[in-house]
Amino acid sequence: MQLGINLGYWGAGMDADNLAVAQEADRLGYAVCWAAEAYGSDAATVLSWVAAQTERIDVGSAIFQIPARQPAMTAMTAATLDSLSGGRFRLGLGVSGPQVSEGWYGVKFDKPLARTREYVEIVRKAMTRERLSYEGEHWTLPLPGGPGKPLKLTVHPEREHIPLYIAAIGPKNLEQTGEIADGALLIFPSADHLEDTAITYLRAGREKAGKTMEGFDVCPTLPLAVGEDKDVTALADMFRPYTALYVGGMGSPKQNFYNQLAQRMGYEKEAAEIQGKYLSGDKTGAAAAIPHTLIDQTTLLGSVDRIADRMQAYAAAGVTTLSLAPAGFTLDDRIASLRAGFEALERAGLA
């Protein structure tokens, strides 16, 4: 199992620290550095910045939002980043959520599975550098009856095949991801529930495409906080606002994929309470309503030995790349967590 690092969003006054974390991950031998985007920092610019100041670590979008870019533009960006980084780019895609898609981009959040499938087909076709033409429900290239003609990408990616990942949570999206992608980006993964909440659907998609899970990258992100085992409860409390935001506040009352995931993990009553409090404005109450076990199951907390045991559980559950989001109040804290994460991987015998 490999380790990755997830830097999340930039522009919050910690950009220099984030770069230092990425550089330390590069030095330690982490496999990939992911950057996110929502409606602030864009991932492509961040990844260019990181790639220019690292040497070995891959850089990946987690995610490029599908409603933000036309598929041909994503192919251009992927090819450019792969070329500039010397073949170190991984393309992660996702539909985002209804609030961001419709509120920020003005793109109707409908038929996300069909849109994703077409998007991936166009991106992949464009990156082969054949002349691009496509007829689908959501995109037609070139537009009929106009001056447009099939064009081909002029940039040469470093590699013939750029790894393509999809951020997936729901069963249908996971199955399609297994069918059409090279990897899956997961969030709030519990090793105890990973087979039932993710792997079984990914495997079904791979089988639909006539493939096995061999070579498919299962890549969840987990927050990491290192400390003594007796302090695990306090360490978990650090992530209450983070968990409350996703389970309670991401999406609408009817379309919160993270809330639905918590329900599938057995927290139906608790997920409803968290969402109700969060959407009513009681964010503190929502955070307090999160069961400790939910946080502990979806983070890496405690001593290096405890984290190593958890890493073994994730590897046994089918994880192939574990992306860490190291917590800390200072840069030194985050660097220490990063080093502890790699030490735990070695202690688990997974390096």
N, C-alpha and C positions, 0 to 999 in steps of 0.2 A: 504494500500500500504506500502510495506517495502522499506527501503533504503539500498543501497549497496555503496561500495567505489571501484573505479577503479584506481589502482596504475600505470597502463600503463607499461612502460619498466623500467628495472633496469640497473645499470651499468653506469649511467650518473653523478656519483658523489654525488647523493642524497639518497643513499640507507639507511643511518641511519635515515634521515628524513622520508622516505617512511615507515620504520618500525614504527616510532613514530606515524605517521598518522594512520596506521593500528591498533596500540594498542589503540589509542584514539577512533577510530571507534568501536572497541571491547567494550571499557568502556561505550560508549554512547548507545550502543544497536543496531548498524547497523547490518544488517542480513548477509552480505556476503562481502568478500574482493576479488576482481578479480585482476589477473596479466596477462600481455600480453607477447607475444613473436613474433619476426619477424626474424632478423638475428643478434641478440645480446644476451641479457639475455634470458635464457629459463625459461618458466613459472613453471615447476615442481620444480626446485631447489628453486626458490623464494617462492613458496607456502609452501614448507617444512619449510623454515626459518620463515615465518610468522606464520604458524600453531604452531610451537614450542614455540612461544613467545606471543601467545594470548590464550584466554580461551573459548570464546563462539562463536565468529564470524566464519561463514563458510568461506572456502577458495575455490576459483574457477578459472579455467583456461579460460581466455578470450583472446586468445584461445590456445589450443594445435593445431598445424598445421598438418593437415592430411598428406601432403607430407613428413613431417619430421619423422614420426614414422610408423612402421608397426602396424596394428590394435591390434595385440596381445600384443605388447609392451605398447600401450596406456592402455589396460586393466590391465596390471601389475602395471603400474604407478598409475592408478586410485585406484586400490584396495589397494596399499601400502599407498597412501596418505590418503585414507579414514580410514585405520586401524591406522596409526600413529596419525591422528588428532582426533580420537575418534568419527568418523562418521560425520565430518564437511566438506567433500570434495564435490564439484560440478564440473562435467566434461563438459567443453565447447570445442567444436570442430569447425573447419573451414578449408576451402580449401586454404586459403591465396589468393595470386594473381599470375598471370602468371610470373611476373618478379622474385618473390621470389621462387616460385615452381620450375621454370626451371633454374633460374640463381644461386640459392643458394643450392637447394636440388637435382638438376638434374632430376626432375620428370616432365614428360610432363603434361602440364595443359590441359587435355582434359576430356570430359565427367564428369565434376565435380559433377553433380547430382547423376549419377550412382555410381561413386566412393564413394560419401558420404553415400549413402544408404547401399552399401555393407560393408563399414567401420563400420557403426553403428551396423549392424547386427552381425558382427564378434565380436566387442567389447562387445556387450551385451551378446552374447552367451558365450564368454570366462568368463565373470564375473559371470555367473550362476554356474561356476565350473563344468560344464559337459565337457566331452571330446570334444575337438575342432576339428571339421571337417567342411569344407565349400567348395562349388563349385559355383564360380561366374565368371563374365567376367574379373574382375580385380585381384581377389585373389582365389587361390585354396589351401586348407589346408587339409591334408598334400600334398606336391607335389607328383604327381603320378609317379610311377615307381622308387621311391627312398627309402632310409632307414627310412624316416620320418614316424611317427605314431601319431595318435591323442593323445594329451596330455591335461591335465586339470590344471587349475590355482591352485597353492599350497597355495597362500595367501588367507586368509579369510577377505574380506572387513567387516567393522563394520556393514554395513547395507546390506540388501538383494538387495536393489535397489538404486543405486547411480544416482542422478538426472543428466540427459544428456541434454545439450543445444547445439544449432547450431547457429553460427553467419551467419545471412542471410540478404540479401539486395534485390536481384531481386525477381520478382513475383514467378517464378517457384521454386526457392530455399526456399522462404518463405512458399509456399504451402507444399513442401516436409517436411520442418521443422515441420509444424503443424501436419503432418501425423506421423512422426517417432520419434520426440523428446519430451522432457518434458518441454522445454522452448526455447525461441528465444533470442539471443543476438543481439541488434539493435544499430546502430550508426547514428548520425544526424537525430534523430527523432523529428518531429514537431507535437505537440499535434493537431494542426489544420489539419494536413494531415495524421495522423497516420492510420485512418480507411482506406483511399484510398491507401496508400503506403505500409501498412503492415498487419493490422488486418484482412482485407477482405480475403487476401491470406492465412493467418494462419488459419482462421476459415474454409476455404474451405478444407484445409488439414486435420483438425480435423474431419470434416464431412466425408471425404473420409475414415478415420479410424474408423468411427462410434462413434466419441467422440465429446464433446462440448469443449468450452474454459475453462470450470470449471477445476481448478487444473493446467492449463497450465501457465507457468511463462513468461510473456512478460517483458523483462528486457533490456531497453535501457540505454546507458551511455550518460550523459550530463555533459559538463564542467560547473563549478560553480564559479561565482565571485560575492562577496557580496560588496555592497556599497550603496551610496545614489541613488535614482531613477533619479535624475538630471544628474548623471554621467554614465548612462547606455551606451551611445555611446562610451565613453572612455573605459568602461569595455569590450564592444564588440570588440573593436580594439585589445585587448589582444589576441583574438583568431583568428585574421586574418591569421597569418602564419599557424596555425593548420588547419583551414578550407581550405586554399589554397593548402596545402600539399595533403589533401585527394581528394578534388574536382578537383584539377589541376594535381597532380603528382602521384597518386596511380594507378598502372597498366599502361597499354599501351593506346595510343590514341583510340583504338577500344574497349578496355576492361578495363574501369574504372567504377566500380560499383557505386562508390560514386558520380561521375559525372552524371551518369544516374539517380540516386536518386534525385539529385538536379533538373534535368530536369523534373522528374515526379512531383516535388513540384511546378513547374511553372517557373523555372529559366532556360529555354532552352538557350536563347541568352547569359545570363550571364555565365552559365556553360561552354559554348563553348569558351567564351573570357578568362575565368580564366584558362582553360586548355591550350589554345593556348599560353598565356603568360608564364605560368609555364614551359611548355615543351620547350619553346624557350630560357629558362634561365632567364626570367624576373620574378623572384619570388616576388619582391617588387610590380611590376605592377599587378601580379596575386592577391596578397593580397588586393591591393587597389581596384580591380575590384569587390570584393565580396560585394553584397548589404548588408547593415546593417540589413535588415529584415531577411535575410537568417541566419545570425549569431544569432540574437535575438530569432528566432524561434527554434533554435537547441541548445540553452544553457539556463542556469538559471542565470539571471543577476539582480542586483539591491538590494533593501531592502528585509528584511525578509518577509514583507507583500507581496511584489511583487512576490517573489519566492514561497510563500505559494499559491498564486492565480494560478501560473503556475503549481504547483504540483497538485492542484485540477483538472486542465484541463487535465493533463496527466492521472490521476486516472480515470477520466470520459471517456477518450479515450480508456482505457483498459490496461494501464500499471499496473503491479502488483509488480514489484521491480524496483525502480529507482536508478541506479548506478551513483554516483556523482564523478566527477574528480575535486577536489577543487583546484583552482588556487591561487597562491600567490608567492611573491618574497622570502619569508622567511618561515621557519617552523611554526612560530607563526601565520603568515597569513593563511597558509593552515589549521592549527588547528582551527583557528577562523572561517574559512569558513565551516569546517566540523561541528562545533557546531551550526552555523547559519542554516545549512541545516537541522539538526535534529529539531531545534527550529521551522523552517518553516513547517516541517511535522506535528509537534504538533499543530501549529497555524492553519494549514489547516484542522485539525480534522481527520487526516489520520493515526496517530500513533496507 
